[in-house]
């Protein structure tokens, strides 16, 4: 019996040992995978930094583009990459870098027209979109060149157009594989970053070539914004600034190079960049990959103005892998900011009168209520409806009715303080926010001013138009404490006082 127990104990011990070994192997596998991924990220970061350093040093374009491809293929050996440029005069493709693709394949592609039957790259150039082809032989866009791909053993191809800031397609960055494949999220990021690096290199080289052509070309180049490439040491001093800084900020490269961060950026932006640099240096000292940094910072210009630029940075490493500085790219985003502001304005304002719309009014009302609650102040909401506005549209058309609404808006604005808000919430309905009132009688004064202003004739296209209005007023905190209650009461009071007489047109 004792022998049986001993055997069972031995078996149990063996199982425990095996289980422990399996667990250890799994942990070791996870650790190896983590180490592999970290090493891959570190290798890509070094390659990325090397390319940016090449760009800053004005290395030949072919060398820079080859460096991009070598960096990708080094961390992803299963991938074969190519960079094609497009001749703007002939609209034909030129193979600039494709070290691992067969010579016969590169020769077949070189000089082909850029159209949608010339594979993923031709399609990407025409459509200006990323093209993912998982199986070349069964894809219609490869009709013209699929036999060359088959001979080269190329099964899948993902192509990203290289587009500059002016929207011009410069070429493509493509990844091939010898198997059917679709990109992962990491692959997409790899494609995008490689195309972005290529765009910087190509634009930089084109700019320098143009600069060398003649002094006249130099003046033309100075009139066109270009990305600014700069490097910085670990003490926060600039060690290189590209000549394009003059277009961005008005300073020459030598002037910008001598400036401190405080002389380059606004105080708020200096705080942001110093925090980022501190975190970056700390991360690198702890043997972590260089953290990505992308931010919109305000730069000080020579004429006293400011300009907003998007900043992207990477680390600079020496041949021994030591972190020695930061390289960055600054891109003017003034026009993008203007566009965003225009879109934001359109989303918050009435397109006819330019007054705030319902959404913006609701936001201002909520802010005003919060303020009044904190400081025990009063406010009023006034709903206004034009009496018998419809006959104006019916008699003279909507164009004249629209002009009437514009003039009504101007008269309403003249009746209130600049701190108050007048909004159009639809049709001939307006709403007014009287903020921070010291005396509730102020609302009555404003109401009388509005009625007097609107009862005066409007002269539009030779027509004298006479209208009136109905106004309902609700007060905070007497009538309610939230927007819905106040608006409901004001609406009820407006319709209670609404007159029945039609508008007179004469």
C-alpha positions in Angstrom: 0.0 0.0 0.0 2.8 2.4 0.9 4.4 1.7 -2.5 1.1 2.8 -4.2 1.2 6.0 -2.3 4.8 6.6 -3.3 4.0 6.0 -7.0 1.0 8.3 -6.8 3.0 11.0 -5.1 5.7 10.6 -7.7 3.2 10.9 -10.5 1.6 14.0 -8.9 5.0 15.6 -8.5 5.8 14.9 -12.1 2.5 16.5 -13.2 3.3 19.5 -11.1 6.8 19.8 -12.6 5.4 19.4 -16.2 2.7 22.0 -15.5 5.2 24.4 -14.1 7.5 23.8 -17.1 4.6 24.5 -19.5 3.7 27.7 -17.6 7.3 28.8 -17.6 7.6 28.1 -21.3 4.4 30.2 -22.0 5.8 33.1 -19.9 9.1 32.9 -21.7 7.3 32.9 -25.0 5.4 36.0 -24.1 8.6 37.7 -22.9 10.4 36.8 -26.1 7.5 38.2 -28.1 7.5 41.4 -26.0 11.3 41.7 -26.4 11.0 41.0 -30.2 8.3 43.7 -30.6 10.4 46.2 -28.5 13.5 45.5 -30.6 11.5 45.8 -33.8 10.1 49.2 -32.6 13.6 50.3 -31.6 15.1 49.2 -34.9 12.3 51.0 -36.9 12.8 54.2 -34.7 16.6 54.2 -35.4 15.9 53.7 -39.2 13.3 56.5 -39.0 15.8 58.8 -37.3 18.5 57.9 -39.8 16.3 58.9 -42.7 15.4 62.2 -41.1 19.1 62.9 -40.5 19.7 62.1 -44.2 17.0 64.5 -45.2 18.5 67.2 -42.9 21.9 66.6 -44.4 20.6 66.9 -47.9 21.7 63.4 -48.9 20.8 62.3 -52.5 17.1 61.6 -52.8 17.7 58.0 -54.1 19.8 57.3 -50.9 17.1 58.7 -48.6 14.3 56.7 -50.3 16.4 53.6 -50.3 17.0 54.2 -46.6 13.2 54.2 -46.0 12.8 50.8 -47.8 15.9 49.2 -46.1 14.5 50.2 -42.7 11.1 48.6 -43.4 12.5 45.4 -45.0 15.0 45.0 -42.1 12.2 44.8 -39.5 9.8 42.9 -41.8 11.9 40.6 -44.0 8.9 39.0 -45.5 8.0 42.3 -47.2 9.5 43.7 -50.4 9.1 47.4 -50.9 9.3 49.9 -53.8 9.0 53.7 -54.2 7.8 55.0 -57.5 7.7 58.6 -58.5 5.5 60.1 -61.2 6.8 62.3 -64.0 4.4 65.3 -64.0 5.0 66.0 -67.7 4.4 62.5 -69.0 2.3 61.0 -66.2 4.5 57.9 -66.3 6.0 55.9 -63.4 9.6 55.9 -62.5 11.2 53.2 -60.2 13.4 55.1 -57.8 14.0 52.4 -55.1 13.1 48.7 -55.1 16.2 46.8 -54.0 14.6 43.3 -53.5 12.3 43.3 -56.5 13.6 41.5 -59.6 15.3 43.6 -62.2 13.0 42.4 -65.0 10.0 43.5 -62.9 11.3 46.9 -62.2 12.2 47.3 -65.9 8.7 46.3 -66.9 7.1 48.8 -64.5 9.5 51.7 -65.2 8.0 54.1 -67.7 4.4 52.7 -67.6 1.6 55.2 -67.7 -0.1 55.8 -64.3 -3.6 54.4 -64.8 -6.0 52.0 -63.0 -4.9 49.0 -65.1 -1.3 49.3 -64.0 -1.6 47.5 -60.6 -1.9 48.9 -57.1 0.5 51.8 -57.7 -1.2 53.1 -60.8 -4.6 52.9 -59.2 -3.3 54.6 -56.0 -2.0 57.5 -58.1 -5.3 57.9 -60.0 -7.6 57.5 -57.1 -5.3 59.2 -54.6 -6.3 56.5 -52.1 -4.5 53.6 -50.4 -5.0 50.5 -52.5 -5.0 47.0 -50.8 -4.7 44.0 -53.2 -4.5 40.7 -51.4 -4.4 38.6 -54.5 -2.8 40.1 -57.6 -3.9 37.4 -60.0 -7.5 37.9 -59.2 -7.7 41.7 -59.2 -8.9 43.7 -62.1 -6.5 46.6 -61.5 -3.6 44.4 -62.4 -4.7 43.5 -65.9 -1.8 45.2 -67.6 1.1 43.8 -65.5 -0.2 40.7 -63.6 2.0 38.4 -65.7 5.1 40.2 -64.6 4.0 39.9 -61.0 3.4 36.2 -61.4 6.9 35.7 -62.9 8.4 37.7 -60.0 6.5 35.6 -57.4 4.6 38.6 -56.1 1.1 37.6 -54.7 -0.1 40.7 -52.8 0.5 44.4 -53.0 -0.4 47.4 -50.8 0.2 50.8 -52.2 0.0 54.2 -50.5 0.0 57.4 -52.6 2.7 60.0 -51.6 0.8 63.3 -51.6 2.3 66.7 -50.7 0.7 69.5 -48.8 -0.7 71.1 -52.0 -2.6 67.9 -52.9 -0.2 66.8 -55.7 0.5 63.1 -56.0 4.3 62.6 -56.1 4.4 58.8 -56.3 3.7 55.7 -54.3 5.1 53.6 -51.5 4.3 49.9 -52.0 4.7 46.7 -50.1 4.7 43.3 -51.8 4.5 39.8 -50.3 4.9 36.4 -51.8 1.6 35.3 -50.3 -2.0 36.4 -50.1 -2.1 39.0 -47.3 -4.0 41.9 -45.9 -2.4 44.6 -43.7 -2.8 44.8 -40.0 -3.3 48.0 -38.1 0.5 48.1 -37.4 1.1 47.5 -41.2 -1.1 50.4 -42.1 0.8 52.7 -39.6 4.1 51.4 -41.2 2.8 52.3 -44.7 1.6 55.7 -43.7 4.8 56.7 -41.8 7.0 55.5 -44.7 4.9 57.5 -47.3 5.1 60.5 -45.0 8.9 60.2 -44.7 9.1 59.9 -48.5 6.9 63.0 -49.0 9.2 65.0 -46.8 12.3 63.8 -48.6 10.9 64.3 -52.1 9.5 67.8 -51.3 12.8 68.8 -49.7 14.8 67.6 -52.7 12.5 69.3 -55.2 12.7 72.5 -53.2 16.5 72.5 -53.1 16.7 71.6 -56.8 14.5 74.5 -57.6 16.5 76.8 -55.4 19.7 75.9 -57.2 18.2 76.7 -60.7 18.3 80.4 -60.4 17.9 83.4 -58.0 14.5 84.0 -59.6 13.5 80.4 -58.7 14.7 81.1 -55.2 12.4 84.1 -54.9 9.4 82.0 -56.1 10.3 79.3 -53.6 10.4 81.8 -50.8 6.7 82.6 -51.6 5.6 79.0 -51.0 5.4 77.5 -47.6 7.6 74.5 -47.0 8.1 72.2 -44.0 10.8 73.2 -41.6 13.3 70.6 -40.5 15.3 71.2 -37.4 17.4 69.4 -34.9 18.0 70.1 -31.2 20.5 68.9 -28.7 19.7 67.5 -25.2 20.0 71.0 -23.7 17.2 72.3 -25.8 19.4 74.3 -28.2 18.8 74.2 -32.0 21.7 72.7 -33.9 20.1 72.9 -37.4 17.2 74.8 -38.9 16.3 74.5 -42.6 16.0 77.6 -44.8 12.3 77.1 -45.1 11.9 78.7 -41.7 12.0 82.1 -43.3 8.7 81.5 -45.0 7.1 80.2 -41.8 8.4 82.8 -39.3 10.2 85.5 -41.2 13.6 84.7 -39.7 16.5 83.4 -41.7 17.9 80.0 -40.9 20.9 81.6 -39.1 18.6 83.9 -37.1 16.3 81.0 -36.1 19.3 78.8 -35.2 20.5 81.3 -32.6 17.1 81.6 -30.9 16.0 79.9 -27.7 12.7 78.1 -27.3 11.4 81.1 -25.5 12.2 83.2 -28.6 10.7 80.7 -30.9 7.4 79.8 -29.3 4.6 81.4 -27.3 4.8 80.9 -23.5 2.0 78.3 -23.6 3.7 76.3 -26.4 7.1 76.5 -24.6 5.5 74.7 -21.6 4.2 72.0 -23.9 7.4 71.4 -25.7 9.5 71.4 -22.5 7.2 68.9 -20.9 7.4 66.7 -24.0 11.3 66.9 -24.1 11.5 66.1 -20.4 9.3 63.0 -20.9 11.2 62.0 -24.0 14.7 62.2 -22.3 13.4 60.3 -19.3 11.9 57.6 -21.5 15.1 57.2 -23.5 17.2 57.1 -20.4 15.1 54.2 -19.2 15.8 52.3 -22.4 12.3 52.9 -23.7 11.6 53.6 -27.4 11.5 57.3 -28.4 7.9 58.4 -27.6 5.9 59.8 -30.5 5.2 63.6 -30.2 2.7 65.4 -32.4 1.4 68.8 -31.3 0.1 72.1 -32.6 2.3 74.9 -31.3 2.2 78.6 -31.8 5.4 80.1 -33.2 6.6 83.7 -32.8 7.2 85.5 -36.1 9.6 88.3 -36.9 6.7 90.8 -37.6 5.3 90.2 -34.1 2.5 87.9 -35.2 2.2 84.2 -34.5 1.7 81.2 -36.7 0.4 77.7 -35.7 2.5 74.8 -36.9 2.1 71.0 -36.4 5.3 69.6 -34.8 6.4 66.0 -35.2 9.6 64.8 -33.5 11.9 61.8 -33.4 15.1 60.9 -31.7 18.6 61.2 -33.1 21.0 58.3 -32.2 24.7 57.9 -32.9 26.3 54.8 -34.5 26.6 53.2 -31.1 22.9 53.7 -30.4 23.3 56.6 -27.9 20.5 59.2 -27.8 22.1 62.5 -28.8 19.3 64.8 -29.8 15.9 65.4 -31.4 14.9 66.0 -35.0 11.6 67.6 -35.8 9.4 68.7 -38.7 7.2 71.8 -38.5 4.3 72.2 -40.9 2.3 75.4 -41.3 -1.4 74.6 -40.6 -2.8 78.1 -40.7 -5.1 77.3 -43.7 -6.3 74.1 -42.0 -7.1 76.1 -38.8 -9.0 78.7 -40.9 -11.0 75.9 -42.6 -11.7 74.3 -39.2 -12.8 77.6 -37.8 -15.1 78.3 -40.8 -16.7 74.9 -40.4 -17.2 75.4 -36.7 -18.7 78.9 -37.3 -21.1 77.5 -39.9 -22.2 74.7 -37.5 -23.0 77.3 -34.8 -24.5 80.2 -36.8 -27.6 80.8 -38.9 -26.5 81.0 -42.6 -28.9 83.7 -43.5 -28.5 86.3 -40.7 -25.2 85.3 -39.2 -26.8 85.1 -35.8 -26.1 82.2 -33.4 -28.3 79.2 -34.2 -30.3 77.0 -31.7 -27.2 74.9 -30.8 -24.9 77.8 -30.0 -27.7 79.6 -28.1 -28.4 76.5 -26.0 -24.7 76.3 -25.1 -24.5 80.0 -24.1 -27.7 79.7 -22.1 -26.3 76.8 -20.1 -23.1 78.7 -19.4 -25.1 81.8 -18.4 -27.2 79.7 -16.0 -24.2 78.1 -14.4 -22.7 81.6 -13.9 -25.9 83.0 -12.4 -26.3 80.1 -10.0 -22.8 80.6 -8.7 -23.1 84.3 -8.3 -26.8 84.7 -7.5 -27.5 86.7 -10.5 -30.7 86.9 -12.7 -31.2 86.5 -16.4 -34.0 86.5 -18.9 -35.0 84.6 -22.0 -37.1 86.4 -24.6 -38.8 84.5 -27.4 -39.8 86.6 -30.4 -42.0 85.8 -33.3 -42.7 88.2 -36.2 -46.4 88.7 -36.6 -47.8 87.9 -40.0 -44.5 87.4 -41.7 -45.9 84.9 -44.2 -47.8 87.5 -46.3 -44.4 89.1 -47.1 -43.1 85.9 -48.6 -46.4 85.2 -50.4 -46.6 88.7 -51.9 -42.9 89.4 -52.8 -41.2 86.1 -52.7 -38.7 84.5 -50.4 -35.7 86.7 -51.5 -37.4 89.8 -50.1 -38.5 87.8 -47.0 -34.9 86.8 -46.5 -33.7 90.4 -46.7 -36.4 91.4 -44.2 -35.1 88.8 -41.8 -31.5 90.1 -42.1 -32.7 93.6 -41.3 -34.7 92.4 -38.4 -31.6 90.7 -37.0 -29.6 94.0 -37.3 -32.3 95.9 -35.4 -32.5 93.3 -32.7 -28.7 93.5 -32.2 -29.0 97.3 -31.8 -31.5 96.8 -29.0 -29.3 94.7 -26.7 -25.9 94.8 -25.0 -22.9 93.2 -26.5 -22.8 90.7 -23.7 -26.3 89.6 -24.6 -27.1 87.0 -27.3 -29.6 87.2 -30.1 -30.2 84.0 -32.0 -32.4 82.8 -34.9 -34.0 79.5 -34.1 -36.0 79.0 -37.2 -38.3 80.7 -39.7 -39.2 84.1 -38.3 -38.5 83.1 -34.7 -35.8 84.7 -32.6 -34.6 84.2 -29.1 -32.7 86.7 -26.9 -30.6 86.0 -23.8 -30.3 88.9 -21.3 -27.3 87.9 -19.2 -26.5 89.1 -15.6 -29.4 91.5 -15.0 -29.3 93.7 -12.0 -32.9 94.7 -12.4 -35.7 92.6 -13.9 -37.3 95.8 -15.3 -34.4 95.8 -17.8 -36.1 93.1 -19.7 -39.2 95.2 -20.1 -37.1 98.1 -21.4 -35.4 95.9 -23.9 -38.8 94.5 -25.0 -40.2 98.0 -25.6 -37.1 99.0 -27.5 -37.5 95.9 -29.8 -41.2 96.5 -30.4 -40.5 100.1 -31.3 -37.6 99.2 -33.5 -39.5 96.5 -35.5 -42.7 98.5 -35.9 -40.7 101.1 -37.9 -41.1 100.5 -41.7 -38.6 98.4 -43.5 -37.6 99.7 -47.0 -36.6 96.8 -49.2 -36.3 96.9 -53.0 -38.6 99.9 -53.1 -41.2 98.3 -50.9 -42.2 99.7 -47.5 -43.0 96.8 -45.2 -44.7 97.2 -41.9 -44.6 94.3 -39.4 -44.9 93.8 -35.7 -43.8 91.1 -33.2 -44.9 89.1 -30.2 -42.5 88.7 -27.3 -42.6 86.3 -24.3 -40.2 86.6 -21.4 -39.2 84.2 -18.7 -36.9 85.0 -15.8 -34.3 83.0 -13.9 -34.7 82.1 -11.1 -38.3 83.3 -10.6 -39.8 81.2 -13.5 -37.5 78.2 -13.6 -33.9 77.0 -13.1 -33.3 75.0 -16.2 -33.3 75.8 -19.9 -36.3 73.7 -20.8 -38.6 75.2 -18.1 -37.6 78.8 -19.0 -38.0 78.3 -22.7 -41.4 76.7 -22.2 -42.7 79.6 -20.1 -41.3 82.2 -22.5 -43.0 80.4 -25.4 -46.4 80.3 -23.6 -46.2 84.0 -22.8 -45.2 84.8 -26.4 -48.3 83.1 -27.8 -50.5 84.6 -25.1 -49.5 88.1 -26.3 -49.4 87.3 -30.0 -51.4 89.7 -32.1 -53.8 88.6 -34.9 -53.4 91.6 -37.2 -51.7 90.8 -40.5 -48.6 92.6 -41.7 -49.3 95.6 -43.9 -47.3 96.0 -47.1 -47.3 99.3 -48.8 
